[in-house]
Amino acid sequence: MDKVNVNYLLKELQYQIALSLIPGIGDIAAKKLIAYCGGAEAIFKEKENILIKIPGIGLKGAKSIASAKVLDRAEEELRFIEDNKVKALFYLDKDYPKRLLHCEDSPILIYVKGNIDLNRQKHISFVGTRNATVKGKIRCEKIIEELSQHDVTIISGLAYGIDITAHKAALKYKLPTIGVVGSSLDNIYPKSHFNTAKKMEENGAIISDYISKTKMLPVHFAERNRIVAGISDATVVIESAEKGGSLITADLANGYNRDVFAIPGRPEDSQSIGCNKLIKSHKAALIESAADIEYILGWEKDEKKHSIQQELLLDDFTAEEQKILHALKKSETKSIDIISIESGIPMSKTSPILLNLEFKGVIQSLPGKMYRLI
């Protein structure tokens, strides 16, 4: 890439970082601004009377943009990114996690350190209490060991308890693993997990949506859960008290139309109350092993070849049906969100086309709005 293009991309990234730093302009509002103005730089150069008219911005938002002194801080962050080999991904970039694109509150910008394609097939997150029992940790590692026959990416939050158990199990069984942290990448928390995080970067990544030097606040650890849930095809809750971050992640996953699984426990066990509650309220499917996950998600252990029905002549299908079938051929199971993105067909049209293909007997619908070829 020539120097002119590199400078242009860096300048655009500077404006994108600056946009994420404007007080009072969250991710949802920022996306509206991009949609109306066409780009991050254009937002800063737009007239206040135009910004006021953008839905959800108003006078307060327009004045916040006009008075924001964030470009210098964004330029400083560019130097941090370059010096520390961090990749900054804007939500319109091709490498940005596609699963996050259908989450309205997903971050407009994430910072990634590591070596992994964030759009790999089969993403499973493991969450649970920080005060995990020995039994819970053993169960977590056992399920991940059983999943190791699949090329699955294990995702969690690098916290104490179930989180770090999941990451270490993934490393042990040579599975890629992603840690979504509630701190900035220059201040990995907890510090006792720093060495594990470095190992994860070799076959995985550490992700944050906070710029360097960000002061850690308790709310950040709740906010990062939207990324854990949104970047995953399904979330597994191993142990959870009556309240906690893992239940927040489970609720977010349900809101994103992702599968949620929970390990049941004895009613008298305090660390099983949350899991049992999820199951009783039909917010999570009861599972006991990886076999239950495989069954619900439609994963085949032996990677069976597609049946003869999938080899039907393309002339038997409409152009839009062919696009959806082509998207499904790329993996065993996909969510309706991913099918819509990869086929380029609007969500409003994708659902009835999928239903028609199901009537034709060439695809199967699974729980959680997941689909696969028969």
CORPE-V432593 format. One record per residue. RES is the residue in three letters. SS is DSSP state (@ for helix, = for strand, . for the rest). PSI is psi in whole degrees, -180 to 180 (* if undefined). Layout:
# CORPE-V432593
RES:SS:PSI  RES:SS:PSI
This chain:
# CORPE-V432593
MET:.:133  ASP:.:165  LYS:@:-35  VAL:@:-46  ASN:@:-39  VAL:@:-45  ASN:@:-38  TYR:@:-45  LEU:@:-38  LEU:@:-40  LYS:@:-42  GLU:@:-41  LEU:@:-38  GLN:@:-44  TYR:@:-35  GLN:@:-43  ILE:@:-44  ALA:@:-40  LEU:@:-40  SER:@:-13  LEU:@:-5  ILE:.:123  PRO:.:133  GLY:.:-6  ILE:.:102  GLY:.:-173  ASP:@:-40  ILE:@:-47  ALA:@:-38  ALA:@:-40  LYS:@:-37  LYS:@:-40  LEU:@:-43  ILE:@:-43  ALA:@:-38  TYR:@:-36  CYS:@:-21  GLY:.:-12  GLY:.:164  ALA:@:-44  GLU:@:-39  ALA:@:-30  ILE:@:-44  PHE:@:-21  LYS:@:-3  GLU:.:150  LYS:.:147  GLU:@:-39  ASN:@:-22  ILE:@:-43  LEU:@:-36  ILE:.:-34  LYS:.:-12  ILE:.:127  PRO:.:131  GLY:.:-4  ILE:.:-62  GLY:@:-174  LEU:@:-43  LYS:@:-45  GLY:@:-41  ALA:@:-42  LYS:@:-34  SER:@:-40  ILE:@:-44  ALA:@:-34  SER:@:-5  ALA:.:129  LYS:.:72  VAL:.:-10  LEU:@:-37  ASP:@:-41  ARG:@:-36  ALA:@:-38  GLU:@:-38  GLU:@:-39  GLU:@:-33  LEU:@:-40  ARG:@:-39  PHE:@:-44  ILE:@:-45  GLU:@:-43  ASP:@:-28  ASN:.:13  LYS:.:47  VAL:.:141  LYS:=:125  ALA:=:124  LEU:=:117  PHE:=:152  TYR:.:-12  LEU:.:-2  ASP:.:150  LYS:.:-27  ASP:.:-5  TYR:.:141  PRO:.:117  LYS:@:-31  ARG:@:-29  LEU:@:-20  LEU:@:-27  HIS:@:11  CYS:.:112  GLU:.:-36  ASP:.:15  SER:.:150  PRO:.:144  ILE:.:-20  LEU:=:131  ILE:=:151  TYR:=:128  VAL:=:132  LYS:=:116  GLY:=:-162  ASN:.:84  ILE:.:150  ASP:.:117  LEU:.:-1  ASN:.:27  ARG:.:159  GLN:.:156  LYS:.:83  HIS:=:122  ILE:=:129  SER:=:144  PHE:=:124  VAL:=:162  GLY:.:-174  THR:.:151  ARG:.:-23  ASN:.:55  ALA:.:145  THR:.:165  VAL:@:-41  LYS:@:-41  GLY:@:-41  LYS:@:-42  ILE:@:-43  ARG:@:-42  CYS:@:-50  GLU:@:-38  LYS:@:-44  ILE:@:-41  ILE:@:-38  GLU:@:-43  GLU:@:-30  LEU:@:-9  SER:.:-15  GLN:.:-15  HIS:.:155  ASP:.:68  VAL:.:144  THR:=:129  ILE:=:129  ILE:=:138  SER:=:-167  GLY:.:12  LEU:.:13  ALA:.:177  TYR:.:165  GLY:.:-128  ILE:@:-38  ASP:@:-58  ILE:@:-29  THR:@:-43  ALA:@:-44  HIS:@:-45  LYS:@:-36  ALA:@:-40  ALA:@:-44  LEU:@:-41  LYS:@:-40  TYR:.:19  LYS:.:42  LEU:.:142  PRO:.:145  THR:=:141  ILE:=:129  GLY:=:122  VAL:=:113  VAL:.:155  GLY:.:15  SER:.:174  SER:.:164  LEU:.:-12  ASP:.:2  ASN:.:61  ILE:.:131  TYR:.:139  PRO:.:152  LYS:@:-26  SER:@:-14  HIS:@:9  PHE:@:-45  ASN:@:-38  THR:@:-41  ALA:@:-41  LYS:@:-40  LYS:@:-37  MET:@:-31  GLU:@:-23  GLU:@:-33  ASN:.:62  GLY:=:-147  ALA:=:160  ILE:=:130  ILE:=:140  SER:=:154  ASP:.:23  TYR:.:137  ILE:.:165  SER:.:155  LYS:.:14  THR:.:129  LYS:.:131  MET:.:132  LEU:.:148  PRO:@:-35  VAL:@:-26  HIS:@:-34  PHE:@:-26  ALA:@:-39  GLU:@:-38  ARG:.:-18  ASN:@:-26  ARG:@:-30  ILE:@:-42  VAL:@:-47  ALA:@:-42  GLY:@:-28  ILE:.:-3  SER:.:150  ASP:.:-31  ALA:=:154  THR:=:132  VAL:=:122  VAL:=:116  ILE:.:-56  GLU:.:142  SER:.:136  ALA:.:-174  GLU:.:-29  LYS:.:154  GLY:.:171  GLY:@:-32  SER:@:-33  LEU:@:-33  ILE:@:-45  THR:@:-42  ALA:@:-43  ASP:@:-41  LEU:@:-44  ALA:@:-42  ASN:@:-41  GLY:@:-26  TYR:.:8  ASN:.:38  ARG:.:154  ASP:=:145  VAL:=:132  PHE:=:149  ALA:=:143  ILE:=:121  PRO:.:161  GLY:.:177  ARG:.:141  PRO:.:-31  GLU:.:-7  ASP:.:119  SER:@:-32  GLN:@:3  SER:@:-8  ILE:@:-46  GLY:@:-44  CYS:@:-46  ASN:@:-37  LYS:@:-42  LEU:@:-43  ILE:@:-46  LYS:@:-33  SER:.:8  HIS:.:29  LYS:.:-7  ALA:.:147  ALA:=:138  LEU:=:127  ILE:=:155  GLU:.:-17  SER:.:177  ALA:@:-26  ALA:@:-36  ASP:@:-40  ILE:@:-46  GLU:@:-42  TYR:@:-48  ILE:@:-38  LEU:@:-7  GLY:.:25  TRP:.:134  GLU:.:130  LYS:.:-39  ASP:.:15  GLU:.:55  LYS:.:147  LYS:.:153  HIS:.:148  SER:.:172  ILE:@:-26  GLN:@:-30  GLN:@:-15  GLU:@:14  LEU:.:149  LEU:.:138  LEU:@:-20  ASP:@:-18  ASP:@:-5  PHE:.:154  THR:.:169  ALA:@:-40  GLU:@:-36  GLU:@:-39  GLN:@:-40  LYS:@:-41  ILE:@:-41  LEU:@:-38  HIS:@:-40  ALA:@:-39  LEU:@:-23  LYS:@:-18  LYS:.:-17  SER:.:172  GLU:.:-47  THR:.:136  LYS:=:152  SER:=:160  ILE:@:-32  ASP:@:-48  ILE:@:-39  ILE:@:-43  SER:@:-44  ILE:@:-50  GLU:@:-27  SER:@:-17  GLY:.:18  ILE:.:132  PRO:.:149  MET:@:-37  SER:@:-27  LYS:@:-25  THR:@:-44  SER:@:-51  PRO:@:-31  ILE:@:-42  LEU:@:-41  LEU:@:-41  ASN:@:-40  LEU:@:-32  GLU:@:-40  PHE:@:-33  LYS:.:-9  GLY:.:22  VAL:.:-14  ILE:=:163  GLN:=:135  SER:=:143  LEU:=:165  PRO:.:150  GLY:.:22  LYS:.:42  MET:=:152  TYR:=:153  ARG:=:158  LEU:=:147  ILE:.:*
